[in-house]
Amino acid sequence: MPTALICGGGTGGHVFPGIAVADALRDLADLDVVFVGSPRGLETKHVPAHGYRLELLDVEPMKGGGAKRAMRGALVASKATRDAIALVRRLRPDVVLGVGGYAAGPVCLAAAVMRKPLALLEPNSVMGFTNRALSPLAKRVYVAWEETARKVAARKVRVTGVPLRQGFGARAVVSSSGPSRVLVLGGSQGAMAINERVPAAIARVVATAADVVVVHQTGPERDDAVRAAYRAGGVTGATVVPFVDDVARQLAAADVVIARAGAVTCAEIAAVGRASLLIPFPHAADDHQTRNAEALAAAGGAIVLPEASTDAARLAEVLTSLLTDGAKREAMATCARRHGQPDAAIVVAEDLLDLGGIAKRPASARGNGSNRREANKEVS
């Protein structure tokens, strides 16, 4: 059976697009999809949970942490590359996709050395360190942003958007006479600034007699403190969870989204089409979250609130202005939706099959997810 190898991970921004592509590949063709990652990354939890085999390499980041960390990372990477060559030789993949993150490096390098078709996926507006280093070796580079495409050889780049799991089609904005609904997303690891400031901001909004319900994703082991902060502020309509599994449904139910500006989060907001207040993580590599947020704001779908200048009072002020202006919310949602590309996963998967020379099943014999273009069309 043909094999596709998907390597990389670490954070949700790398792991979830890889899983989305894997799902699309499995819908389209009879093949084995194998992931390769690090024992330290989120892939150890989410890849097996989605039914995929995961091989682990002992690899560490070389960027950040100074010369000592870089030296140790280089030594570990050298061994990991030898292990990756053995892994690629054993699995004999027909095509290899690197999804970014330091765990991708050794496997992608091994694939190039062994002349396996290599593709890279870059979801951020600024190409990450690993993908920058590997792009000269790749036959294809999938990017989410036109500005990123300009930095890659035209013959190999494809602007696809960020691959998303099925169900992130555009949703009509449904008017409601009930409470305003706010969804708070801090990314897969959570966000301290959002966890601290949003409960205080919501308390200010509620104090003005606004009727608001909140779903707040805190990240691991932070939900108790955030839940207590809402209670202390007199907010009774807050559901606080470490992780949101049904992001598409929660986005569809929201009037306004408050979030970090990771590539996947921005893509999900745009695909569903919702007004958002984005607070980029200021220490992201190459400040890519600010660039992601600015791109969605330039399309008219978001308001960017820099963390350094956004306290609870400022956040409450901007949030109140959106919650009390339905026309503005709907206009922003429409602009975000035009920016969305919910079919990115299947576009990438189809091209990967071509790169690997892997035949597609007949349309009538494909899996339940093969109609994801239909599933991703707007629903009300």
ZAFI-848212 format. One record per residue (C-alpha): x, y, z; residue in one letter; residue number from 1. Coordinates in Angstrom, 3 decimals. Layout:
N
+----------+----------+----------+--------+-----+
|       c1 |       c2 |       c3 | residu | num |
+----------+----------+----------+--------+-----+
|        X |        Y |        Z |      a | NUM |
...
+----------+----------+----------+--------+-----+
***
This chain:
380
+----------+----------+----------+--------+-----+
|       c1 |       c2 |       c3 | residu | num |
+----------+----------+----------+--------+-----+
|    0.000 |    0.000 |    0.000 |      m |   1 |
|    1.291 |    3.527 |   -0.753 |      p |   2 |
|    2.504 |    5.536 |    2.225 |      t |   3 |
|    2.427 |    9.247 |    3.001 |      a |   4 |
|    4.711 |   10.474 |    5.782 |      l |   5 |
|    3.741 |   13.635 |    7.695 |      i |   6 |
|    6.451 |   14.994 |    9.964 |      c |   7 |
|    6.786 |   17.840 |   12.439 |      g |   8 |
|    4.587 |   19.230 |   15.165 |      g |   9 |
|    5.140 |   20.569 |   18.633 |      g |  10 |
|    2.244 |   23.035 |   18.809 |      t |  11 |
|   -1.325 |   22.909 |   17.571 |      g |  12 |
|   -0.405 |   25.237 |   14.715 |      g |  13 |
|    1.716 |   22.461 |   13.238 |      h |  14 |
|   -0.167 |   19.380 |   14.423 |      v |  15 |
|   -3.755 |   20.197 |   13.448 |      f |  16 |
|   -3.076 |   21.178 |    9.806 |      p |  17 |
|   -1.159 |   17.912 |    9.460 |      g |  18 |
|   -4.103 |   15.937 |   10.798 |      i |  19 |
|   -6.453 |   17.816 |    8.457 |      a |  20 |
|   -4.304 |   16.856 |    5.456 |      v |  21 |
|   -4.091 |   13.256 |    6.684 |      a |  22 |
|   -7.887 |   13.051 |    6.919 |      d |  23 |
|   -8.222 |   14.386 |    3.375 |      a |  24 |
|   -5.598 |   11.943 |    2.069 |      l |  25 |
|   -7.386 |    9.030 |    3.675 |      r |  26 |
|  -10.690 |   10.171 |    2.172 |      d |  27 |
|   -9.231 |   10.414 |   -1.325 |      l |  28 |
|   -7.039 |    7.328 |   -1.655 |      a |  29 |
|   -6.137 |    3.908 |   -0.307 |      d |  30 |
|   -2.899 |    4.621 |    1.517 |      l |  31 |
|   -1.176 |    4.449 |    4.862 |      d |  32 |
|   -0.543 |    7.778 |    6.623 |      v |  33 |
|    2.244 |    7.795 |    9.213 |      v |  34 |
|    3.228 |   10.750 |   11.406 |      f |  35 |
|    6.696 |   11.421 |   12.782 |      v |  36 |
|    7.122 |   13.814 |   15.690 |      g |  37 |
|    8.820 |   14.534 |   18.980 |      s |  38 |
|    7.928 |   12.987 |   22.342 |      p |  39 |
|    7.642 |   16.556 |   23.693 |      r |  40 |
|    4.977 |   17.808 |   21.277 |      g |  41 |
|    1.179 |   17.897 |   21.171 |      l |  42 |
|    1.309 |   15.262 |   18.441 |      e |  43 |
|    1.752 |   12.591 |   21.141 |      t |  44 |
|   -1.810 |   13.296 |   22.301 |      k |  45 |
|   -3.695 |   14.277 |   19.177 |      h |  46 |
|   -2.242 |   12.107 |   16.401 |      v |  47 |
|   -3.077 |    8.734 |   18.022 |      p |  48 |
|   -6.458 |   10.128 |   19.108 |      a |  49 |
|   -7.286 |   10.654 |   15.432 |      h |  50 |
|   -6.359 |    7.087 |   14.555 |      g |  51 |
|   -2.925 |    7.621 |   13.031 |      y |  52 |
|    0.327 |    5.839 |   13.719 |      r |  53 |
|    2.991 |    8.054 |   15.296 |      l |  54 |
|    6.741 |    7.413 |   15.164 |      e |  55 |
|    8.874 |    9.445 |   17.577 |      l |  56 |
|   12.333 |   10.943 |   17.114 |      l |  57 |
|   14.412 |   12.404 |   19.925 |      d |  58 |
|   15.000 |   15.916 |   18.595 |      v |  59 |
|   15.275 |   19.313 |   20.267 |      e |  60 |
|   14.993 |   22.909 |   19.041 |      p |  61 |
|   18.192 |   24.714 |   18.071 |      m |  62 |
|   16.701 |   28.211 |   17.896 |      k |  63 |
|   16.300 |   30.186 |   21.120 |      g |  64 |
|   18.022 |   29.559 |   24.434 |      g |  65 |
|   21.485 |   30.723 |   23.414 |      g |  66 |
|   24.625 |   28.986 |   22.181 |      a |  67 |
|   24.459 |   26.114 |   24.671 |      k |  68 |
|   20.978 |   25.100 |   23.581 |      r |  69 |
|   21.906 |   25.488 |   19.910 |      a |  70 |
|   24.948 |   23.232 |   20.352 |      m |  71 |
|   22.973 |   20.573 |   22.195 |      r |  72 |
|   20.172 |   20.805 |   19.636 |      g |  73 |
|   22.654 |   20.358 |   16.793 |      a |  74 |
|   24.157 |   17.244 |   18.410 |      l |  75 |
|   20.711 |   15.751 |   19.007 |      v |  76 |
|   19.651 |   16.663 |   15.459 |      a |  77 |
|   22.664 |   14.862 |   14.017 |      s |  78 |
|   21.621 |   11.616 |   15.687 |      k |  79 |
|   17.961 |   12.269 |   14.843 |      a |  80 |
|   18.868 |   12.657 |   11.168 |      t |  81 |
|   20.605 |    9.264 |   11.176 |      r |  82 |
|   17.543 |    7.780 |   12.870 |      d |  83 |
|   15.293 |    9.543 |   10.349 |      a |  84 |
|   17.217 |    8.071 |    7.414 |      i |  85 |
|   16.709 |    4.611 |    8.908 |      a |  86 |
|   13.020 |    5.398 |    9.433 |      l |  87 |
|   12.489 |    6.617 |    5.871 |      v |  88 |
|   14.346 |    3.575 |    4.556 |      r |  89 |
|   12.065 |    1.307 |    6.607 |      r |  90 |
|    8.760 |    3.029 |    5.781 |      l |  91 |
|    9.584 |    3.729 |    2.107 |      r |  92 |
|    7.090 |    6.610 |    1.794 |      p |  93 |
|    5.824 |    7.689 |   -1.606 |      d |  94 |
|    5.595 |   11.315 |   -0.478 |      v |  95 |
|    6.708 |   13.286 |    2.597 |      v |  96 |
|    5.033 |   16.402 |    4.009 |      l |  97 |
|    6.790 |   18.579 |    6.583 |      g |  98 |
|    4.341 |   20.621 |    8.644 |      v |  99 |
|    6.929 |   22.736 |   10.458 |      g | 100 |
|    8.388 |   22.602 |   13.923 |      g | 101 |
|   11.819 |   21.321 |   14.835 |      y | 102 |
|   10.766 |   17.659 |   14.597 |      a | 103 |
|   10.262 |   18.091 |   10.845 |      a | 104 |
|   13.894 |   18.878 |   10.078 |      g | 105 |
|   15.603 |   15.471 |   10.308 |      p | 106 |
|   12.832 |   13.612 |    8.470 |      v | 107 |
|   12.583 |   16.155 |    5.654 |      c | 108 |
|   16.360 |   16.142 |    5.278 |      l | 109 |
|   16.347 |   12.340 |    5.167 |      a | 110 |
|   13.584 |   12.388 |    2.544 |      a | 111 |
|   15.579 |   14.779 |    0.362 |      a | 112 |
|   18.765 |   12.709 |    0.702 |      v | 113 |
|   16.839 |    9.583 |   -0.282 |      m | 114 |
|   15.129 |   11.372 |   -3.190 |      r | 115 |
|   11.609 |   11.057 |   -1.861 |      k | 116 |
|    9.129 |   13.707 |   -3.072 |      p | 117 |
|    9.205 |   16.360 |   -0.343 |      l | 118 |
|    6.570 |   19.013 |    0.307 |      a | 119 |
|    6.402 |   21.632 |    3.054 |      l | 120 |
|    3.411 |   23.316 |    4.658 |      l | 121 |
|    3.812 |   26.851 |    6.035 |      e | 122 |
|    0.655 |   28.182 |    7.712 |      p | 123 |
|    2.123 |   31.441 |    9.046 |      n | 124 |
|    2.632 |   34.700 |    7.208 |      s | 125 |
|    6.347 |   34.522 |    8.081 |      v | 126 |
|    8.050 |   31.258 |    7.141 |      m | 127 |
|    9.466 |   29.441 |   10.159 |      g | 128 |
|   13.122 |   28.570 |   10.685 |      f | 129 |
|   12.760 |   24.885 |    9.766 |      t | 130 |
|   10.796 |   25.531 |    6.578 |      n | 131 |
|   13.148 |   28.324 |    5.498 |      r | 132 |
|   16.082 |   25.945 |    5.795 |      a | 133 |
|   14.317 |   23.102 |    3.995 |      l | 134 |
|   12.503 |   24.967 |    1.205 |      s | 135 |
|   15.385 |   24.693 |   -1.323 |      p | 136 |
|   15.129 |   20.891 |   -1.014 |      l | 137 |
|   11.344 |   20.676 |   -1.458 |      a | 138 |
|    9.428 |   19.986 |   -4.648 |      k | 139 |
|    6.394 |   21.836 |   -3.319 |      r | 140 |
|    5.769 |   24.489 |   -0.670 |      v | 141 |
|    2.171 |   25.115 |    0.421 |      y | 142 |
|    1.624 |   28.546 |    1.965 |      v | 143 |
|   -1.356 |   30.403 |    3.391 |      a | 144 |
|   -0.399 |   33.933 |    2.387 |      w | 145 |
|    0.487 |   35.645 |   -0.876 |      e | 146 |
|    3.301 |   37.565 |    0.817 |      e | 147 |
|    4.897 |   34.262 |    1.876 |      t | 148 |
|    4.611 |   32.921 |   -1.655 |      a | 149 |
|    6.711 |   35.768 |   -2.981 |      r | 150 |
|    9.674 |   34.454 |   -0.992 |      k | 151 |
|    9.568 |   30.961 |   -2.536 |      v | 152 |
|   10.447 |   29.898 |   -6.083 |      a | 153 |
|    7.312 |   30.316 |   -8.188 |      a | 154 |
|    7.608 |   26.868 |   -9.768 |      r | 155 |
|    7.197 |   25.095 |   -6.433 |      k | 156 |
|    4.885 |   27.314 |   -4.358 |      v | 157 |
|    1.108 |   26.938 |   -4.039 |      r | 158 |
|   -1.101 |   29.362 |   -2.093 |      v | 159 |
|   -3.633 |   27.032 |   -0.486 |      t | 160 |
|   -4.631 |   28.566 |    2.826 |      g | 161 |
|   -4.301 |   26.688 |    6.112 |      v | 162 |
|   -5.624 |   23.098 |    6.083 |      p | 163 |
|   -8.491 |   22.767 |    8.544 |      l | 164 |
|  -10.399 |   19.815 |    9.859 |      r | 165 |
|  -13.747 |   19.077 |    8.234 |      q | 166 |
|  -16.670 |   21.230 |    9.326 |      g | 167 |
|  -15.079 |   24.672 |    9.112 |      f | 168 |
|  -17.290 |   25.874 |    6.300 |      g | 169 |
|  -18.711 |   29.390 |    6.360 |      a | 170 |
|  -21.718 |   29.833 |    8.629 |      r | 171 |
|  -24.358 |   32.496 |    8.260 |      a | 172 |
|  -24.540 |   34.977 |   11.129 |      v | 173 |
|  -27.730 |   34.144 |   12.985 |      v | 174 |
|  -29.431 |   37.048 |   14.721 |      s | 175 |
|  -30.607 |   36.262 |   18.216 |      s | 176 |
|  -32.599 |   38.079 |   20.856 |      s | 177 |
|  -30.740 |   36.129 |   23.542 |      g | 178 |
|  -27.452 |   36.989 |   25.230 |      p | 179 |
|  -24.388 |   38.006 |   23.244 |      s | 180 |
|  -21.995 |   35.096 |   22.804 |      r | 181 |
|  -18.239 |   35.535 |   23.177 |      v | 182 |
|  -15.723 |   32.789 |   22.394 |      l | 183 |
|  -12.237 |   33.139 |   23.900 |      v | 184 |
|   -9.385 |   31.119 |   22.364 |      l | 185 |
|   -5.860 |   31.258 |   23.732 |      g | 186 |
|   -4.274 |   28.684 |   21.429 |      g | 187 |
|   -3.361 |   25.090 |   22.231 |      s | 188 |
|   -1.132 |   26.134 |   25.140 |      q | 189 |
|   -3.388 |   28.893 |   26.442 |      g | 190 |
|   -2.426 |   32.549 |   26.837 |      a | 191 |
|   -1.662 |   34.121 |   30.206 |      m | 192 |
|   -2.504 |   37.675 |   29.127 |      a | 193 |
|   -5.871 |   36.609 |   27.721 |      i | 194 |
|   -6.631 |   34.460 |   30.761 |      n | 195 |
|   -5.914 |   37.382 |   33.083 |      e | 196 |
|   -7.516 |   40.254 |   31.179 |      r | 197 |
|  -10.597 |   38.798 |   29.537 |      v | 198 |
|  -12.476 |   37.856 |   32.757 |      p | 199 |
|  -11.947 |   41.397 |   34.082 |      a | 200 |
|  -13.062 |   42.856 |   30.749 |      a | 201 |
|  -16.188 |   40.690 |   30.639 |      i | 202 |
|  -17.003 |   41.751 |   34.210 |      a | 203 |
|  -16.913 |   45.385 |   33.056 |      r | 204 |
|  -19.168 |   44.587 |   30.097 |      v | 205 |
|  -21.651 |   42.710 |   32.289 |      v | 206 |
|  -21.665 |   45.598 |   34.787 |      a | 207 |
|  -23.138 |   47.828 |   32.064 |      t | 208 |
|  -26.198 |   45.528 |   32.038 |      a | 209 |
|  -25.099 |   43.727 |   28.881 |      a | 210 |
|  -26.262 |   40.101 |   28.752 |      d | 211 |
|  -23.208 |   38.034 |   27.806 |      v | 212 |
|  -22.329 |   34.345 |   27.829 |      v | 213 |
|  -18.735 |   33.233 |   27.385 |      v | 214 |
|  -16.917 |   30.064 |   26.380 |      v | 215 |
|  -13.274 |   30.477 |   27.420 |      h | 216 |
|  -10.509 |   28.046 |   26.429 |      q | 217 |
|   -7.658 |   28.458 |   28.894 |      t | 218 |
|   -5.014 |   25.914 |   27.960 |      g | 219 |
|   -3.946 |   23.045 |   30.229 |      p | 220 |
|   -4.097 |   23.411 |   34.021 |      e | 221 |
|   -5.309 |   27.017 |   33.944 |      r | 222 |
|   -9.067 |   26.599 |   33.981 |      d | 223 |
|   -9.525 |   26.698 |   37.772 |      d | 224 |
|   -7.874 |   30.120 |   38.130 |      a | 225 |
|   -9.823 |   31.572 |   35.203 |      v | 226 |
|  -13.097 |   30.156 |   36.492 |      r | 227 |
|  -12.388 |   31.796 |   39.849 |      a | 228 |
|  -11.650 |   35.123 |   38.126 |      a | 229 |
|  -15.041 |   35.087 |   36.414 |      y | 230 |
|  -16.782 |   34.312 |   39.703 |      r | 231 |
|  -14.895 |   37.118 |   41.450 |      a | 232 |
|  -16.083 |   39.536 |   38.763 |      g | 233 |
|  -19.708 |   38.500 |   39.153 |      g | 234 |
|  -19.870 |   36.790 |   35.745 |      v | 235 |
|  -22.198 |   33.802 |   35.948 |      t | 236 |
|  -22.495 |   32.995 |   32.251 |      g | 237 |
|  -18.960 |   31.686 |   31.671 |      a | 238 |
|  -18.068 |   28.162 |   30.578 |      t | 239 |
|  -14.347 |   27.633 |   31.192 |      v | 240 |
|  -12.500 |   24.668 |   29.657 |      v | 241 |
|   -8.824 |   23.767 |   29.128 |      p | 242 |
|   -9.364 |   22.761 |   25.502 |      f | 243 |
|  -12.173 |   23.133 |   22.964 |      v | 244 |
|  -12.660 |   20.010 |   20.851 |      d | 245 |
|  -15.592 |   21.336 |   18.804 |      d | 246 |
|  -14.052 |   24.631 |   17.682 |      v | 247 |
|  -16.124 |   24.810 |   14.496 |      a | 248 |
|  -19.401 |   24.550 |   16.402 |      r | 249 |
|  -18.291 |   27.044 |   19.034 |      q | 250 |
|  -17.210 |   29.530 |   16.363 |      l | 251 |
|  -20.542 |   29.120 |   14.610 |      a | 252 |
|  -22.356 |   29.951 |   17.858 |      a | 253 |
|  -20.243 |   33.029 |   18.660 |      a | 254 |
|  -21.006 |   36.679 |   17.983 |      d | 255 |
|  -17.445 |   37.825 |   18.712 |      v | 256 |
|  -14.194 |   35.883 |   19.082 |      v | 257 |
|  -11.313 |   37.029 |   21.295 |      i | 258 |
|   -8.153 |   35.133 |   20.426 |      a | 259 |
|   -4.445 |   34.922 |   19.879 |      r | 260 |
|   -3.443 |   35.124 |   16.230 |      a | 261 |
|   -1.877 |   31.786 |   15.441 |      g | 262 |
|   -2.251 |   30.738 |   11.819 |      a | 263 |
|   -4.774 |   27.993 |   12.532 |      v | 264 |
|   -6.916 |   30.199 |   14.767 |      t | 265 |
|   -7.024 |   32.980 |   12.155 |      c | 266 |
|   -7.852 |   30.464 |    9.426 |      a | 267 |
|  -10.652 |   28.904 |   11.477 |      e | 268 |
|  -12.173 |   32.301 |   12.265 |      i | 269 |
|  -12.024 |   33.257 |    8.589 |      a | 270 |
|  -13.385 |   29.950 |    7.308 |      a | 271 |
|  -16.459 |   30.139 |    9.549 |      v | 272 |
|  -16.698 |   33.921 |    9.203 |      g | 273 |
|  -16.843 |   35.704 |   12.538 |      r | 274 |
|  -15.854 |   39.139 |   13.849 |      a | 275 |
|  -12.772 |   38.885 |   16.031 |      s | 276 |
|  -10.559 |   40.798 |   18.431 |      l | 277 |
|   -7.037 |   39.456 |   17.990 |      l | 278 |
|   -4.331 |   39.860 |   20.636 |      i | 279 |
|   -1.123 |   38.549 |   19.007 |      p | 280 |
|    1.466 |   36.811 |   21.171 |      f | 281 |
|    4.257 |   39.410 |   21.111 |      p | 282 |
|    7.097 |   36.900 |   21.491 |      h | 283 |
|    6.165 |   34.596 |   18.607 |      a | 284 |
|    9.041 |   33.802 |   16.255 |      a | 285 |
|    9.584 |   36.676 |   13.812 |      d | 286 |
|    6.442 |   38.278 |   15.299 |      d | 287 |
|    4.411 |   36.140 |   12.916 |      h | 288 |
|    1.218 |   36.390 |   14.989 |      q | 289 |
|    1.106 |   40.146 |   14.486 |      t | 290 |
|    1.496 |   39.617 |   10.747 |      r | 291 |
|   -1.255 |   36.987 |   10.763 |      n | 292 |
|   -3.590 |   39.328 |   12.653 |      a | 293 |
|   -2.809 |   42.298 |   10.432 |      e | 294 |
|   -3.651 |   40.273 |    7.329 |      a | 295 |
|   -7.115 |   39.408 |    8.656 |      l | 296 |
|   -7.609 |   42.993 |    9.855 |      a | 297 |
|   -6.608 |   44.329 |    6.434 |      a | 298 |
|   -9.361 |   42.159 |    4.952 |      a | 299 |
|  -11.824 |   43.861 |    7.313 |      g | 300 |
|  -12.493 |   40.805 |    9.457 |      g | 301 |
|  -10.629 |   41.595 |   12.676 |      a | 302 |
|   -9.490 |   44.289 |   15.082 |      i | 303 |
|   -5.886 |   43.946 |   16.281 |      v | 304 |
|   -5.223 |   44.766 |   19.937 |      l | 305 |
|   -1.504 |   44.732 |   20.828 |      p | 306 |
|   -0.958 |   43.004 |   24.154 |      e | 307 |
|    1.239 |   45.789 |   25.551 |      a | 308 |
|   -1.446 |   48.450 |   25.135 |      s | 309 |
|   -4.546 |   46.375 |   25.852 |      t | 310 |
|   -5.644 |   46.222 |   29.463 |      d | 311 |
|   -9.032 |   45.019 |   30.708 |      a | 312 |
|  -10.576 |   48.479 |   30.363 |      a | 313 |
|   -9.484 |   48.867 |   26.741 |      r | 314 |
|  -10.627 |   45.355 |   25.876 |      l | 315 |
|  -14.016 |   45.978 |   27.501 |      a | 316 |
|  -14.416 |   49.207 |   25.538 |      e | 317 |
|  -13.739 |   47.602 |   22.152 |      v | 318 |
|  -15.788 |   44.501 |   22.955 |      l | 319 |
|  -18.776 |   46.580 |   24.048 |      t | 320 |
|  -18.639 |   48.573 |   20.823 |      s | 321 |
|  -18.856 |   45.354 |   18.806 |      l | 322 |
|  -21.514 |   43.670 |   20.915 |      l | 323 |
|  -23.778 |   46.718 |   20.580 |      t | 324 |
|  -23.299 |   47.113 |   16.818 |      d | 325 |
|  -24.778 |   44.155 |   14.983 |      g | 326 |
|  -24.242 |   45.711 |   11.556 |      a | 327 |
|  -20.522 |   46.117 |   12.198 |      k | 328 |
|  -20.228 |   42.544 |   13.463 |      r | 329 |
|  -21.984 |   41.196 |   10.408 |      e | 330 |
|  -19.820 |   43.280 |    8.060 |      a | 331 |
|  -16.658 |   42.010 |    9.764 |      m | 332 |
|  -17.929 |   38.430 |    9.600 |      a | 333 |
|  -18.580 |   38.790 |    5.872 |      t | 334 |
|  -15.083 |   40.186 |    5.290 |      c | 335 |
|  -13.515 |   37.381 |    7.328 |      a | 336 |
|  -15.478 |   34.775 |    5.380 |      r | 337 |
|  -14.192 |   36.141 |    2.065 |      r | 338 |
|  -10.669 |   35.665 |    3.435 |      h | 339 |
|  -11.313 |   32.041 |    4.419 |      g | 340 |
|  -10.211 |   28.958 |    2.477 |      q | 341 |
|  -12.022 |   25.996 |    4.047 |      p | 342 |
|  -11.013 |   23.598 |    1.242 |      d | 343 |
|   -7.261 |   23.958 |    1.835 |      a | 344 |
|   -6.835 |   20.437 |    3.239 |      a | 345 |
|   -8.281 |   18.733 |    0.201 |      i | 346 |
|   -6.335 |   21.005 |   -2.190 |      v | 347 |
|   -3.076 |   20.066 |   -0.458 |      v | 348 |
|   -4.005 |   16.375 |   -0.302 |      a | 349 |
|   -4.829 |   16.184 |   -4.006 |      e | 350 |
|   -1.505 |   17.758 |   -4.925 |      d | 351 |
|    0.412 |   15.463 |   -2.552 |      l | 352 |
|   -1.156 |   12.431 |   -4.214 |      l | 353 |
|    0.001 |   13.737 |   -7.585 |      d | 354 |
|    3.529 |   14.357 |   -6.247 |      l | 355 |
|    3.704 |   10.830 |   -4.889 |      g | 356 |
|    2.130 |    9.206 |   -7.932 |      g | 357 |
|   -0.635 |    7.791 |   -5.730 |      i | 358 |
|   -3.920 |    6.992 |   -7.462 |      a | 359 |
|   -7.172 |    8.400 |   -6.128 |      k | 360 |
|  -10.152 |    6.202 |   -5.498 |      r | 361 |
|  -13.140 |    6.683 |   -7.798 |      p | 362 |
|  -15.403 |    9.373 |   -6.344 |      a | 363 |
|  -18.108 |    6.801 |   -5.622 |      s | 364 |
|  -15.702 |    4.767 |   -3.458 |      a | 365 |
|  -14.300 |    7.568 |   -1.321 |      r | 366 |
|  -14.842 |    7.957 |    2.425 |      g | 367 |
|  -17.461 |    9.982 |    4.229 |      n | 368 |
|  -15.189 |   13.016 |    4.222 |      g | 369 |
|  -14.736 |   13.041 |    0.447 |      s | 370 |
|  -17.605 |   15.474 |    0.063 |      n | 371 |
|  -15.916 |   18.014 |    2.325 |      r | 372 |
|  -16.247 |   20.725 |   -0.318 |      r | 373 |
|  -20.011 |   20.291 |    0.016 |      e | 374 |
|  -19.728 |   20.069 |    3.812 |      a | 375 |
|  -17.726 |   23.279 |    3.846 |      n | 376 |
|  -20.319 |   25.279 |    1.946 |      k | 377 |
|  -22.230 |   27.887 |    3.909 |      e | 378 |
|  -24.923 |   26.676 |    6.237 |      v | 379 |
|  -27.327 |   28.767 |    8.241 |      s | 380 |
+----------+----------+----------+--------+-----+
***
